Amino acid sequence: MNADDLPRAGSARSEAEELLSAPAEWDLPRNRHLHHKDVLMQRIDQDLTPSPRAAAPRRRTLLRPAVLLPAASMALAGALVVTLAGGDGSTPKGGTATAGPARANHASVTLGRIAAAAMETDTSPVKDGQLVYVKTLLRANKGTFEGPVELGALHTSEEWTVQNPAPVKTAGWLKETGKDAVMPGETIPIEEGGTPVPAGWNRPTYKWLASLPTDPDALLRLIYSKTKADETESHDQAAFDKIGDLLSGTVMPAANNAAFYKAAAKIPGVTELPDVTDAAGRHGLGITREDPRSVIRDVWIFDKHSLAYLGARSYMTKDRKKEPRPTTLAGVTAVMERAVVDHRGTDPAKKAS
């Protein structure tokens, strides 16, 4: 996906400010970032006992915590570092959001069109010493573990992701600004933990992504072999989520980008939504997959004309006991800018102006 196809953060519509003004019942930990769905899923399915205190936050993100994607970091309250984890969303005006029925027709055709558009993008190779920069608008849940969904205010997240393929302890840096941001205005290191982590599935760099197969069948076989499913989701869903993680916040060669979309089209159960809105109020096409074992359904959003990736939505579709429930929006993102920079802290938009 070419960052040049994405509008700047300043283009957010007023609709984005009106998303989900009323809370809906749910029982998830507070301050979960859009980018950290994996952490959320673990807590739900392990049936943790609610504690008197609210749980601490994480990312990328609203959807599935991604591997450092446009927002992949879990900030612990009062901490000065962010732990890498492994996004989505927006809503109609009003309280609980009810998503329309997913349409099985045309999903594979649409993904083929998206792949063709991705092949036409012009992505320059990223050097090992450079960083991938992603600016995202997002709203994340800040409700208590046992309380209702309470989406926080729309705010901005900026990430600078290290592209060095060698093992590193600091995978990048995160800065959030605005109300309900994590440590607003502070640039926080995204730490991998005690052991340095090389480029790979959990830390995708441009060079590593470029080494993956561009044949969609071979790529999908590799994805299935590298993803693990448990009681929280099927293997098909784990593969779909992994692709979403890799596409939402990285920069890769056009051929690899297209291959991921073609691979996604081959996953059973992938469907299309005709009209979905991202966190910036932009309308687009949705690609989603509802898994009978998962309580969360993620939606990828693409521009209806350019087919560029816009953002994502995440919905709760079941309660902790896996019983069906009214669909509730759990988070929303909008990728506003994606670029390659030489130094952390660099905002390409400000530099150009």
N, C-alpha and C positions, 0 to 999 in steps of 0.2 A: 504494500500500500504506500503510495507516495504522499509524504507529509504535505506537499504543496497543494494537494487536493482538499486539504482540510481547512475550514475557516478558523480564524483566530478566536481566542476566548472572548473577545469583546463583542462577538456577533451573537451571544446568547440572547434568546428571546425572553420576553417577560413571562411567557408560559412556564419557563423553567423555574422561576421563582415561586410559582403557584402550585408546584407538584405536591401532592399528598399533604394537604394541610391538616387532615384529621388522622389520628393513629388507628391502627387495626390490631386486634388481639394477636399476640404471638408469644413464644417462650424461648427466645434466643438471647445470648449474651449481649451486653451493651457495647456500644462503640465499635461494632464490627465494621471494618472498612469493606468497600465494594470488592476490593482485590483479594479478600481473604476468606473465600468461601470454604476452603478445605478445613481451616480451623473451625469454622462454624459447623460444618458437617460432622466433624469428630465430636464436638461437644454435644450436638443433638443426639447422635446415634449411640454415644456412650451413656446417654441418659444421666448426665451429671446431676447431682443434687444441687439445687440453687443455694447459693451462699448469700449471707446478708449483704455482702458487698457486691457491687457491680463488677463484671468481668472486665479485663483489660482489652484494648483494641488490636486490629491488623489489616492488610489489603486485598490489593490490588486490587482491594479492589472490590468490589461489591459481589462480583461473582466469585468464581472460584479463585482462591488465592493463587496468583500465578507466579511463575518463575520470574519475578522482577518485572512484570509488565508495566503498562503505563501506571501502575501503582502497585507495587508488590512489596508491602512492608507493614509489619505489625508494630505499632508503637506502644510500648508499655507506659502507663501513666507515670510521669515523673522521670522516665528514663531518658538517657541521651543517645540511645542507639535504637535502631529498628531491626528486628530480626526478619530475615527474608522468609517469605512463605510463598504461596502460589497464586475477571471481571465483568460490570453490566448496568444498565437501567435507566428508566424514566417513568413518568406517570401522567395520566390524564388529570385534569383539574378535579379536586375533590378528595375525599378520604381514601378508603380502600380501593385499590385498582383491580379491576377484573379484566384479565386478558381475554381477548376473543379466542375462539377455537383455532388451533393451529391447522394449517391447510397442507395436506400431504402432497397435493399436486404441485408440480413445477419446482419443488425444492432443488432437485438435482440439476434441472435446467438452469435455474437461477444461479446456483453455485458454479455451474460451468461458465455462465456469463461473467460472474465475479472473477473467476480464474483467468478468463480471457482479458479482462480489464487489468488485472494485476500484471499480466505478462507485458502489457504496454507501458507500464511505469518505468521510469528511468532512475534506478538506484545506483549511486556510485559506491564502490567498495569502501568499507569502513576499516580504518587502520587500527591496529591493536592498541595504540596509545590514545585513541579517541573515545568518546562516550556517546551513547545514544540518549537523546533528550526527548522526553514526552511530557506534554502539558495536558492535564485532564481536568474537566469539570466533574464534580461528583456530589452525590448525596448519599450518606451512609446511615445505617440504623444506630441510634444511640440509646435505645430503650434498655430497660433492665432485663436480667435473665428471665424473671418470671412475669414480666409485664408486657405491655403492648408494643408493637412496632412503633418507633418514633424516629422518623427520618430527620436528620440534622439539616442545617442550612446548606444551600448550594455553596461550595467553595472550590478552590483551585489546588491541585496537586502537581508538583513538578518533580520529575525524576531524572537523574543522570546515572546511566548504567555503564559500568566498566566493561570494556570490550577485550581486555587482555585475556588471552586463552589460558594463561598459566593460573595455577591455584591462587586464589585471593581470599582474604578474610573480610575485606570491605568490598561488597559487590556494587556499591553505588551510593547515591545520596538522595534524600527525599526532603522536599520543602513544601509545606502546605500553608496557604494563606486564606483568611476569611473566618467567619464565625463557624464554630464547631470543627475547625481544622485541628489536626494533631500538632501540638506545640507550634502554633502559628508563627510564621516568620523565621523559624529556626531551620537551619540546614542540618539534617540528621543523617548520620552514616547508616547504611543498610548492611548490617553485619551478618555474616554467614554462620557465626558460631565459633567454637574453639578451633576447628580444623579448617584450613584453607580449602576452598572448593574450586575445581577446574571448570572450564567451559563445558557445558553439557545440557541435559534435559532440565536440570534445576538452575542452570545459569546460562541461558542461551545467548551466545555472542554472534555477531555477523559471520565471522569465519566458521564457527561451528555449524550454524544453520546452513551455510553454503556447502558444507560437506555432506549434507543429507541427500538421500535419493530424490530425484525429481520425477521419477515414475510414481504415480499416485498409488498403485497397488503395492509396490515395494515399500513406499513410505508408510502406508497404512499398516502393513505387516510389522514394520519396525516400531511404529507407535504402539500397537497392541502388545508387542513383546516388552516394551519399556514402561508400560503403565500397569498398575496393579489395582484391582477392584476388590472391595470388601462388601460388608453387608449394607453399606450406605449407597451403593450404586452398582450398576452392571458394568461389565467390561466395555460395552459399547459406549456407555455414558462417560466412562473414564477417558476413553480415547477422544470423544467429542470435546470434553472439557480441556484436555491437554492441548488440542489444536487451538481452541479459543484462547488459552493462556498465551500460546506462542504468537498468535496473530495480533493480540491486542496491544502489545507494548514493545515490540521489537522492530528492527530494520533488517531486511534480508534481501537477497537477490530476487529479481522478479520471477525467475523460474521456480524457485523454492516456494515463494509466496503462492503462486498459482497451484503448485502441487498440493499444498495443504488444503486449499479449497476443493480441489478435485477429490482428495482423499476423504474429506468430510462428507462429500456427496455420496460416498459408498457406505457410510455408516447407517445401519438400519434405523428407521424411526425418525430421521431428520425431516423436518417440515418447514414450511414457509408461512410467514405472517405478512399480509399485504400492506399494513401501515403500523409503524412503531415509532415512538418518539424518544430521542435521547435526552440527556440532561440539559442540553442547550436549546431544547425545543425544536430540533430539526427532525422532520419526518423522513422515514426511510423504510426499506424492506427489512423484515426480520427473518432470521434463520434460527431455529430452535430445536430442541429435542426434549420430550418429557419422558422421564424414566420412572417406571413403577416402583423402584426401590429408593428413589431420591425424594427428599422433601423440597428440593429447590429446582426450579427450571430457569435456565439462562437463555437469553435471546441476544444474538449478535445483530447489530444494526448497520445497514449499508445505504448509502445515498442512492435514490431511485434512478438518477441519471448517470453519474460517474461511476457508481457501484463501489466507491471508496468506503472503507471502514469508518463508521461514525462513532460508535460506542456500544453500550450494552445495557441490558436490563436484567434484573434477577427477581424471580417471584417465588414465594412460598406457596406450595400447592397441597401440602399435608401438614398435620400436626406432628408432635414428637412421637406419637404412637403409629405414625404412618397412615392415619385416617384422613380421607379427603377433607378439604376445608375450602372456603372461598379463597380464590387466588388473591394474594396480597403482595403488593410491590415491596421488595426488601432492599432495593438499592438501584442506583442509576449512574451511568457515566457518559461522558462525551469527550472523545479525544480531540483536542483543539489544535495541537501542533505536534509534529514528530520531526526530528532533525538530528544531524550528527554535529557534535561540537568538540572543541579541543580541550576545554577546561570546565570543571564542575562549577555550577553557579551561573554559567552563561545562559542567557535567554536570547535565542536567535531573533525573536521579534523586536526586542528592545535594541539589540545590536544593529539591526537593519534600519531602524527608524532614527 
